[in-house]
Each structure stands twice: as C-alpha cells, then as structure tokens.
Amino acid sequence: MLGWFRKLMPREDRFFDLFAQHSRTIVGAAEALNELLSGKDIEGKCRQIVELENQADDITRNVLLAVRKSFITPFDRGDIKDLIMSMDDAIDMMHKTVKTIRLFEQRSFDPRMQQMGEVIVKAAYLVAEAVPLLDRMGANATRLANLTEEIITAEGHADELHEQGLKDLFRTHGASNAMAYIIGSEIYGELEKVVDRFEDVANEINGIVIESV
C-alpha cells in the first residue's frame, strides 16, 4: 500500500529536473538580452525573452505544486520554494528590462550596458551549473561554494559598470538631453537588478548547502 502511494507522489529527482529546466530558460533569456543589447534583432529578442519568461513561470508553478504533493523532498520545502522563486525573479527582471526598452523604443545601447549583458550571461551559466549539483551537495559542496562566489563577484563587477555607466551618461547627456539621461539610467538600473537577483540565487544556494551538509 505504501509503495503504491509513493508511486503517486513526484519523485525527489523531479525537483532537480525542474531546477535544470528553469536554469535553461534563464540562460536562454540572458543570451537573448545580451544580443539585444548589442543591437541585434531587438524586437525578436524581446519576444524571445517574454516567451522564455512565460516558460519559466510554468516551471515555477510545477515546482510549487510538486512541493505540496511530494511525500518526501530532497531538502527543506521552504528552501525549495525560496530557490525557485529567486531563480524566477532573475528572469522576471529580464522581462521587466524588456518592457522598459520597449516603452522607450530604445534601439541603441551604451558599451557598458553591453558589458553588463555579458555579466548577466556569465551569471546565468554559473547558476545553470550550480543547481544540478544540489542533487549531491555533500560531494559538490566545494564546487558550489566556488560557483556562488563567482556569481557574487560578477554582481560586484556589474555594480561598477552601473556606476561608471551613469557617470558616462551624465557627461554625455546631463546638460543637453535630460530624457536620454533618464532613459539610459532606467535601463542601467534594470540591468543592475537582474544581476542582483542572481546574487539572491547564490545566497539561496549557499544557505541550502550550509543547512544540509
């Protein structure tokens, strides 16, 4: 009877499959955002990010449903929810960046914005490497620590690019084109928040490892 009941429940490894699926949507959206910031097929890349964000939302709902239905979870239920929500926040922030770009009909982007796009791609790949390692976090604890440290370092680099980008904007437009400065600073702010959300993911992963190993 117990065996039959367990078969009705999602397997533990389903969570890791879902985490991996979600991380792939994050990587896809990050790559699309990076290409967008280089001026390539801007509207097409905007549509791609929106589509991937919708896919990520579906995966997030599946994770939250699995948490409620699972007889056993691989680690704390609250940590599972916090991890998938922090991942979802990252791609949500990319979607919000797209909304800002569309709102202001932006068609060109400053070099430091493009550099921030490269940082976002790097952070996305680090997350995509990290989340499957939680399946055997004891054996992977050192690698997980290194990956999360790299994400935090990337966030620090993005902060520097954001600060310098705002200075460049002010020098270029501050006295002559207030609207260009406002739009540029808004986009810089959105990009910085994307990387901040990746730092949140890193902190969630660190917390899970500390509690579980």
C-alpha angles and dihedrals in degrees: 000000000000090000091053090049092051091053089061091055123081112261118248092244090060088078091058091047089053093046089052092048091051092048089054091056088051092052091047092050092046092052091047091049091049091052090046091055089053088058097252117144092329099185093042091052090047090055091047092053092049091051093048091048089055090051090050091052090054091051091048091053090050091052093050090047091049090051090057094045101040119107090201128018125201091237139354114326092225091053091051090053093046093049097050092043092052089050090049091049089059095057091039087058091052088053090051089052089054090052090053092048091049093045093056094035090232114187103169132045135202120253092248090053087055090050089052087053089057090051090051091053091050092050091048092054091048090054091047090054094044105049098062089051089066087076087075100018095159092061092038100043095111094048091047090052090051093048094049090048089054090052091051090049090051090052090054090051090050090053089055092049090048093052094046091044092056090050091051091048092052093049091050102038109007097100100027111032115026094175092055089051093049094048093045093048090049092054092045089052093051092049091050090052091053090059090043088058090054088054087054089055090051091051091050091051091048091051093050092050093048092050096044107038 
